[in-house]
Amino acid sequence: MAATDHLRDCTTDELEGRVRAARLTVFGLRFQHAGGELENTAGLKSAKRELARTLTVARERGIDPEKIR
């Protein structure tokens, strides 16, 4: 089972919600990292990858990821 299979099973609304949540997570982790508060820096990398996966599935469906805020 590929890493994006669970994302492909989501509805469009769920996928947009996941994109929003992933963007907020990456933002928060980047903010913590810049402030020197982030202890697990590997979490930032995995959060970025999860965001990329959700954006990939959104683009496959023809959803404009720039309009998802």
C-alpha positions as CSV (number, residue, x, y, z in Angstrom):
1,M,0.0,0.0,0.0
2,A,1.5,3.3,-1.1
3,A,1.8,6.2,1.3
4,T,-0.8,8.2,-0.6
5,D,-3.5,5.5,-0.9
6,H,-5.2,6.7,2.3
7,L,-5.3,10.2,0.9
8,R,-6.7,9.1,-2.4
9,D,-9.6,7.5,-0.5
10,C,-10.6,10.8,1.1
11,T,-13.4,13.0,-0.2
12,T,-12.5,16.4,-1.7
13,D,-13.5,18.2,1.5
14,E,-11.5,15.9,3.7
15,L,-8.5,16.3,1.4
16,E,-8.7,20.1,1.6
17,G,-8.9,19.9,5.4
18,R,-5.8,17.8,5.4
19,V,-4.0,20.3,3.3
20,R,-4.9,23.1,5.7
21,A,-3.9,21.0,8.7
22,A,-0.6,20.0,7.1
23,R,0.2,23.6,6.2
24,L,-0.5,24.7,9.8
25,T,1.7,21.9,11.2
26,V,4.6,22.9,8.9
27,F,4.2,26.5,9.8
28,G,4.1,25.8,13.6
29,L,7.2,23.5,13.3
30,R,9.1,26.1,11.3
31,F,8.3,28.7,13.8
32,Q,9.5,26.5,16.7
33,H,12.6,25.6,14.8
34,A,13.5,29.3,14.1
35,G,13.0,30.1,17.8
36,G,15.2,27.2,18.9
37,E,12.3,25.4,20.7
38,L,12.0,22.4,18.4
39,E,13.7,19.3,19.8
40,N,12.7,16.8,17.2
41,T,13.9,18.3,13.9
42,A,13.0,15.1,12.0
43,G,9.4,15.9,12.6
44,L,9.7,19.0,10.4
45,K,11.0,16.9,7.5
46,S,8.2,14.3,7.9
47,A,5.6,17.1,8.1
48,K,6.9,18.7,4.9
49,R,6.6,15.3,3.2
50,E,3.1,14.8,4.4
51,L,2.2,18.2,3.0
52,A,3.8,17.4,-0.3
53,R,1.8,14.1,-0.5
54,T,-1.5,15.8,0.2
55,L,-0.7,18.5,-2.4
56,T,0.2,15.9,-4.9
57,V,-3.2,14.1,-4.5
58,A,-5.0,17.5,-4.7
59,R,-3.3,18.4,-7.9
60,E,-4.1,14.9,-9.3
61,R,-7.8,15.7,-8.7
62,G,-7.5,19.1,-10.4
63,I,-7.9,21.0,-7.1
64,D,-5.9,24.3,-7.2
65,P,-3.8,24.0,-4.0
66,E,-3.2,27.8,-3.9
67,K,-6.9,28.4,-3.3
68,I,-6.9,26.1,-0.3
69,R,-6.1,28.3,2.7
